[in-house]
Amino acid sequence: MGLSIVVGGQYGSEGKGKASLFFAKKLNASCVIRTGGSNSGHVVFDNGKRYAFQILPVASVLGNTTCVLPAGSYIDLAILQREIGWTGIGKDRLKIHPNAVIIDGDLKNREHDAGIGGSIGSTLSGTGAGVVARASRSMSVRLAKDEPSLKEYIADTVGHVRNLLDWNYEVLIEGTQGFGLSVFQTPEYPFATARDTTASGFLSEAGLSPLDVTDIVLVIRSFPIRVAGNSGPLPNETTWEEVTRLAGSSTPLTERTTVTDRIRRVAFFDESIVRKAIASNQPTIIVMNHVDYFDYSIHGQERLSRKAQDRVREIEMKIGRTIDYVGTGAEILFEKT
């Protein structure tokens, strides 16, 4: 019993939302914490319905899980209210730290005026400007405790989670983005997000202790991606047409970003960033999604073909670690035997 952290091992969009929901169910988690802001979207399917969350933890679709937005959250009120409407989550299940930052139009305008949409491929969500404003101790920063519409959700989130951990309940942190985007750890600065995207960074944002952690789940994907535009180096970059050809898919494989709806850049697997992510995060569990891109005949199935098995083994040799769980579709994740 304890605290598990889900973290991305590449440049985001590894399927952390799917993994978070999977492990929240598997562990029967009493509480799920989501850090960061609305510049990353986590897509999950529940009872056949698709959800793309930017603020709430994906476990908000579950009826018996408390959801926490900790101090290290950057909240776009319009997006939060939309997601509350989707899930019907109430004050009994949603708890927000009073020091979470509110993202407003001014913060978004600061990013737009700085030109970072073009220079580094920013989503211009205002999250980075919110991080800067908080760090500068600006009097203009609005916190969750200052927002009347959030009054019923404001709570001592650290005390709530501490109580659960002390009573041996399962808690999960749903980290955002990927290791290669960490403003501290990326080898490609300034092509980064404004936060640290490691397990230790998420832990700090949640206000919890390293001694609480029992598992770190590193999520990677078979063909890493970056967002569209001038978003930074992507080793071994290829095309979606080539991915489709190699997968043997009869329909074109292509992906769009959840937040900006732009076609993602894609590349062949590169072990260097994953090995760095492993060194910094020391995961106890590794998940690989989009394994069906190696062989589309297994799409949506809980099995691996010989071709897919061979590619997974090859990647295990490159990263020096066993891959424990694999995904072969938007709703499929299973333990690799």
Buried (B, 14 or more C-beta within 10 A) or exposed (E): EBBBBBBBBBBBBBBBBBBBBBBBEBBEBBBBBBBBBBBBBBBBBBEEEEBBBBBBBBBBBBEEBBBBBBBBBBBBBEBBEBBBEBBEBEEEBBBBBBBBBBBBEEBBEBBBEBEBBEEBBBBBBBBBBBBBBBEEEEEEBBBBBEBEEBEEBBBEBBEBBBEBBEEEBBBBBBBBBBBBBBBEBBEBEEBBBBBBBBBBBBBBBBBBEEEBBBBBBBBBBBBBBBBBBBBBEBEEBBEBEEBBEBBEBEEEBEBEBBBBEBBBBBBBBBBEBBBBBBEBBEBBBBBBBBBBBBBBBBBEEEEBBEBBBEBBEEBBEBBEBEBBBBBBBBBBBBEBE
